[in-house]
Amino acid sequence: MYETIKYEVKNHVAWITLNRPDKLNAFIRQLNLEVAKAVKESSRDKDVRAVVITGEGRAFCSGQDLSEVDEEMDHGEVLRNNYGPMVKEIEACEKPVIAAVNGVAAGAGFSLALACDFRIVSEKASFVQAFVHVGLVPDSGNLYYLTNLVGYAKALELAVFGEKITADQAEKLGLVTKLIPIEGWQEETTAFAERIASMPTKAIGLMKRLLKGSHDVSFHEYLEKEAYAQRIAGQTQDHREGVTAFLEKRRPAFHGK
């Protein structure tokens, strides 16, 4: 089904692995579209309660494969046709999406990590705003997400200078959910993803919707959206299970319903 990624669902987690390790998982059009397709597939799969995007080999994603770039092409159309569909699917996914950044995330690879809800990062990973070095602007939603995470001044600084950001520096900037030692990478990544997958999935989806819609509405409009979301959450099986577990003084067993 897929040629440039690996896709596997295990213990309610969909694992999407960029699989061009000889090219440091650099993007070609097919990889963009297969990531978009896999995210959509995981969104529709009722068994999936969390999504992980990671890279095969020593890199997360090194950005655009320049061997596929023709300088006569319209770079805007490349974004509309290749990268736009991918980041839109991630943005639309109401399940938690985790970037497991195992190595370098450069250019659009950095953008891919930023588009996810959580970033768990290997100690050997790094981030690079590579766009300025080829006279381009950060794309694939990069500055939209980065500004929300670190603020205007720092986002502009990172974009203009394009310097390598180590895993430790990224953590200090607030880009990292969890920093993981190299020797415990797979075990801790799996444990984190499965922990998220064991939580009340619908409530998390509603939280994402509220957060993403909080910037362009008035406070009174937000309160109405909040009430609507709480009404939906209050009708879920997970809410009933959470209340019952609290009264019975036990750990809740959520099922994402």
C-alpha positions in Angstrom: 0.0 0.0 0.0 2.8 2.4 0.9 6.3 2.7 -0.7 8.0 5.6 1.1 6.6 5.1 4.6 5.9 2.2 6.9 2.5 2.1 8.5 1.6 -0.1 11.5 -1.1 -0.1 14.1 -0.1 -1.6 17.4 -1.8 -1.3 20.8 -4.1 1.5 19.5 -1.1 3.5 18.2 -0.6 4.2 14.5 3.1 4.3 13.7 3.9 6.3 10.5 7.6 5.9 9.7 9.2 7.9 7.0 11.2 5.3 5.1 13.8 6.8 2.9 16.8 6.4 5.2 19.4 6.5 2.4 18.1 10.1 1.7 17.7 11.0 5.4 14.0 10.7 4.8 13.9 13.7 2.6 10.6 14.6 1.1 9.6 13.8 -2.5 6.0 14.3 -3.6 5.1 10.6 -3.0 6.3 10.8 0.6 4.2 14.0 1.2 1.1 12.3 -0.2 1.7 9.0 1.6 2.1 10.8 5.0 -1.2 12.6 4.3 -2.9 9.4 3.3 -1.6 7.5 6.4 -2.8 10.3 8.8 -6.2 10.3 7.2 -6.3 6.5 7.5 -5.4 6.6 11.2 -8.0 9.4 11.7 -10.7 7.1 10.3 -9.6 3.9 12.1 -11.7 3.5 15.3 -9.0 1.3 16.7 -6.4 4.1 16.6 -6.2 6.4 19.6 -2.8 8.1 19.0 -0.6 8.7 16.0 3.2 8.7 15.9 5.3 10.1 13.0 9.0 9.2 13.1 11.9 8.5 10.7 13.7 5.3 9.7 17.5 5.3 10.3 19.5 8.2 11.7 17.3 11.1 10.6 13.7 12.3 11.3 13.4 14.2 8.0 16.0 16.4 6.3 13.4 18.4 4.3 12.9 18.6 0.6 14.9 16.2 -1.6 16.6 18.8 -3.8 17.1 16.2 -6.6 13.3 16.6 -7.3 13.5 20.4 -7.5 13.5 22.1 -10.8 14.3 25.8 -10.4 11.8 26.6 -13.2 8.9 25.2 -11.1 6.5 27.3 -9.1 7.4 26.7 -5.5 4.0 28.0 -4.3 2.3 25.3 -6.4 4.6 22.7 -4.8 3.4 23.7 -1.4 -0.3 23.7 -2.5 0.0 20.3 -4.1 2.5 18.4 -1.9 3.0 19.9 1.5 -0.4 21.6 2.0 -2.4 18.3 1.9 0.0 16.7 4.4 0.0 19.4 7.1 -3.8 20.0 6.6 -4.4 16.3 7.4 -2.3 16.6 10.6 -4.1 19.8 11.6 -7.5 18.2 11.0 -6.7 15.0 13.0 -8.6 15.0 16.2 -6.5 12.2 17.7 -3.2 13.2 19.4 -0.3 13.3 16.9 3.2 12.7 18.2 6.4 13.6 16.4 9.1 11.1 17.6 12.1 13.1 16.5 14.9 10.5 16.3 17.5 12.6 14.4 17.8 15.7 12.4 14.6 17.6 11.5 15.6 20.2 8.9 13.5 22.5 6.7 10.2 21.0 6.0 11.2 18.2 8.4 11.2 20.8 11.1 7.8 22.0 9.9 6.5 18.4 10.1 7.6 18.1 13.7 6.0 21.5 14.6 2.7 20.5 13.0 2.3 17.6 15.5 0.8 18.0 19.0 3.7 16.6 20.9 7.4 16.3 20.2 9.4 13.6 22.0 13.0 14.1 21.0 16.1 12.0 21.1 19.1 13.5 22.8 21.0 13.2 19.5 18.3 15.0 17.5 18.5 18.5 16.2 16.4 21.1 14.3 17.4 23.4 11.5 15.5 26.2 9.9 17.3 25.5 6.6 15.1 27.7 4.3 17.1 31.0 4.7 20.3 29.2 3.4 18.6 28.7 0.0 16.9 32.0 -0.1 13.4 30.7 0.8 10.9 31.4 3.6 10.0 28.7 6.1 7.0 26.8 4.8 4.5 24.0 5.5 3.0 25.9 8.4 6.4 26.4 10.0 6.2 30.0 11.2 2.5 29.6 12.1 3.3 26.8 14.6 6.7 28.2 15.7 5.3 31.6 16.6 2.6 30.0 18.8 5.3 28.0 20.5 8.1 30.5 21.1 6.7 33.9 20.2 7.3 36.3 17.3 10.8 37.5 18.3 12.4 34.1 18.8 10.6 32.6 15.7 12.0 35.4 13.5 15.5 34.9 15.0 15.4 31.2 14.3 14.2 31.7 10.8 16.6 34.5 9.9 19.8 32.9 11.2 18.9 29.3 10.4 21.3 27.9 13.0 21.3 24.4 14.2 19.2 23.9 17.4 20.4 21.0 19.6 17.9 18.8 21.5 18.8 20.6 24.7 18.3 24.0 23.2 15.0 22.9 21.7 13.9 21.8 25.2 14.7 25.2 26.7 12.8 26.9 23.9 9.7 24.9 24.8 9.7 22.9 21.6 10.1 19.5 23.3 7.5 17.6 25.2 10.0 15.0 26.5 13.7 14.5 25.9 14.7 10.9 25.7 18.2 9.3 26.2 19.5 7.4 23.1 19.7 4.1 24.9 16.1 4.2 25.9 14.6 5.7 22.8 12.4 2.9 21.5 11.1 1.8 24.9 10.3 5.3 26.1 8.8 6.4 22.8 6.5 3.4 22.8 5.5 4.0 26.5 4.7 7.6 25.8 2.6 6.9 22.8 0.7 4.1 24.5 0.1 6.3 27.6 -1.5 8.9 25.3 -3.5 6.2 23.6 -4.9 5.0 26.9 -6.4 8.4 27.7 -9.9 9.6 26.8 -9.4 10.2 23.1 -12.6 12.1 22.3 -11.9 14.6 25.2 -8.4 15.2 23.8 -9.8 15.8 20.4 -12.2 18.4 21.8 -9.3 20.0 23.7 -7.4 20.3 20.4 -10.4 21.9 18.8 -10.9 24.4 21.5 -7.2 25.4 21.6 -7.0 25.8 17.8 -10.2 27.9 17.8 -9.4 30.1 20.7 -7.4 32.8 18.9 -10.0 34.1 16.4 -13.1 34.4 18.6 -14.2 36.7 21.4 -14.2 35.4 25.0 -18.0 35.1 25.0 -17.8 33.0 21.7 -15.1 30.9 23.2 -17.3 30.1 26.3 -20.1 29.0 24.0 -17.7 26.7 22.1 -16.4 25.4 25.4 -20.0 24.6 26.6 -20.7 22.8 23.3 -17.5 20.7 23.7 -18.2 19.9 27.3 -21.7 18.7 26.3 -20.2 16.3 23.8 -17.5 15.1 26.3 -20.2 14.6 29.0 -22.0 12.1 26.8 -19.0 9.8 26.2 -18.4 6.4 27.7 -15.0 7.6 28.9 -16.6 10.4 31.0 -18.9 7.9 32.7 -16.0 5.5 33.3 -13.9 8.3 34.7 -16.6 9.3 37.2 -17.3 5.7 38.2 -13.6 5.0 38.7 -13.2 8.1 40.8 -16.1 7.0 43.1 -14.8 3.4 43.3 -11.2 4.8 44.0 -9.6 2.9 41.1 -7.7 3.8 37.9 -10.1 4.5 35.0 -10.0 2.2 32.0 -10.7 4.5 29.0 -11.7 3.1 25.6 -11.7 6.2 23.5 -15.5 6.2 23.2 
